[in-house]
């Protein structure tokens, strides 16, 4: 049975979510603040978090920053619950920490379907190999812990930055289209503008310094990690 944590300050919405998901026979806990959610996650690790972004006190974005610091090796799935209509805000969440988002007001059947789809994707992922490590041109990825270093110095990466770097470094010289990069990071049926992928590549290049030149743009197609010495 999957464990789901609901982080929603609106009592009516929180109680409705609890009712819907308990009927689906999930193990569900509901809390009204990010602070309470962090405390819960210290005791039990949920499989999936339904996260309201506009929370009192610590907001959803800040909550995820705290969560990533403590659970970087195995973050739970996160679905944003948002009434924000600004596409850039949604893209920010998907690039930084979220696996999916549901706009308020939401259809209960659609919500359950999206939860099941994300949990299926989680169950289909292989367990990480504890010794798995990628290294090239001074950049080292410790895959199980999602820890990235450049010449032994830690580089903090956001969720999508890590996903892109891991994808490209794991298949050196292979060209990935933007759609393919989105698919590998988020699964099927997600809309993220091309400029969002381009922005992630730009930030990665800056963080990787001289090694960033190996993140090559292939005009009209996408990106690759070049294994050539230039």
N, C-alpha and C positions, 0 to 999 in steps of 0.2 A: 504494500500500500504506500503510495506517494504521500510525502508530508508537504503541505502547502502553508505558507505564512502570508496572511493578509495584513498589509500596512496601510490603513485608511482611517483618517480622522473623522469622516462623516459616519456617524453611528448607523444611520439608516442604510447606507451603501454597504458598510461592513457587515451588518447583520444579514442583509440580503445575500451577500457573497458567501457567508458562512452557511446559510440555508441551502443555497444552490450546490455548493461543493460537498457538503455533508450528504446530500441526496445522491451524489455521484460516488459516495463511499470513499472519499479522500479523508485523510487525517488533517484537520484544519485548525489553525490557531489564528485569532484575529487580535491585532493591537492597534492603538490609536496614534502612535507616534514612532518616529525613527529611533528615539532613545530606547523605547520598550522593545523594538525590533532587534536592536543591537544586543540588548541584554538577553533576549531569547536565543539569538544566534550563537551566543557564547556557550549556551547550555546544550542546544540541539541545532543541528544543521538541517535546514529545510531543503527539499529537492527543488522547490520553486517558490518564488516570492512574487505576489501581486502587490505592486508598489505604487501608491499614489505619489505623484511628484510634488504637488503643492501641500506640504505638511507644515504644521506649526513647529517652531524650533528648528531642528535640523531638517532640511528639505531632502527630497529624494536623491538628488545628485550628491549631496554631502554624505548621506547615508551610504551610498554605494562606494564612495571614496574610502570611508571607514571600513566597509566590508571587504574591499579589495586588499587593504593593508593586512587584514587578519586572515583572509581566506583566499589569497591569490592562487594557491595551488589547486583549489577546487571550489570555484564559485558556484553558488546555486544558480539555476535559471532565473532570470528576472523578466517579468512582463510589466511594463509601465502602464498604469492607469492614468490617463491624462485627458483634461478638457482643453489643453492647449492646441490651437490650430496652426501655429507657426511651424512650418515644415522644418526649418532650421533647428528648432528646439527638439523635435522628434529625432532628427538625424544626429543631433548631439548625443542624445540618450542611447541610440542604437550603436553609435560609434564608440561610446565610452564604456558602456556597461550592460545595456539591455539586450535581450534576445528577441523581444517582440514588444508590441504596444497595442493597447486597446483604447479607443477613444470613448469618452463618456458623452452622452449616455450610451450604454452598450446593450446588445442583444444577449441575453443569458445563454442561448444555444450557441451563438458564435463564440462567446467567452469560453465555454466548456470545450468547444472544438479546438480552439487555439491552445488551450492548456494541454489537451490530450496530444496534439501535434508536437508541441515542444517537449513533452515528457517522452514521447516515442523517440524523438531525436536523441534525447539524453540516454535512454536505455539502449539505443543502437550504437553509442560511442564505445570504442574499445577502452579497456582500462589502461591508463598510461604505464609505460615501461619505466621503472624507476631509474634506470641507467641511461635513458635516451637523452642524447645531447647532440646539438648541431653546432658546428663551429666553422667559420670562414672569414678570412681577412680581419681577424681580431674580434669579430662579433660571435658571441657564444650564447646559445639558447639552451637553458635547462628546461626541457619540455614539461616534466611533471610539476615543477614549481612555477612555471611561466616566468622564470627569472632570466633576464637578458643582461649581458655585460658587454662592454666594449673595452678591450685590453684590461680585463679584470675589474673595471669600474661599472657599478650597477647603472642601468639605464631604465628609468621608470617609463613604462609604456601603457597606454590605454588599451582597453580590450581589443578593439578592432586593429589598432596598430600592431599588437602582438600577433593577432590572427593573420594579418597580411604578411608580416615578416616571416612567420613560421611557414606559411604556405609557399612563399617564394623561395626561401632558403632550403626547404625540404625537396624542392625540384629545381635545382640550379639550371639556368639557361632556358627553362621551359617558359613560354609566354602564356600569361593568363589574361583573359579579357576582364574588363571591369565587372561584367555580369557574372563571370566565373568566380571572381574574388568575393562578390556579394554572396553567391550561393554557398561557397565554402565556409564563410563566416556566419551567415544567418540562415541558411537553408533556402527552401523554395518560397516563392510568392512574396518576396519582400521588395518594396520600392525604396531604393536609396539613390539619390541623384549621382550622376557621374562625377560631378564636382566634389562630392563628399569623399569618394575614393581618391581622387586627385589630391585633395587636401590632406588625407591620411598619409599618402606617399610623400608629399612635401614635408610634413612634420617628421616622418621617419627619417628622411634624408638629413634633416637638420640634426636630429638626435644622434645619428650614426656618424656624423662628422665625415672624415675622409672616406670611410667605408660606404657612406651613403651613395657614392657614385655608382656602386654596383646595382642599385635599384634603377634599372634602365627603363626608359619609356620606349615602347615599340610603336611607332606612329601608326595611328589608325586601328590598332589592335588592343594594346593594354600594357602590361608591365612584366618584367622578369628580373630575377637576381642573376646577374652575370657572374660566372665563375672565372672569367678571364682576368688576368692581371693587366691593368692598363696604367 
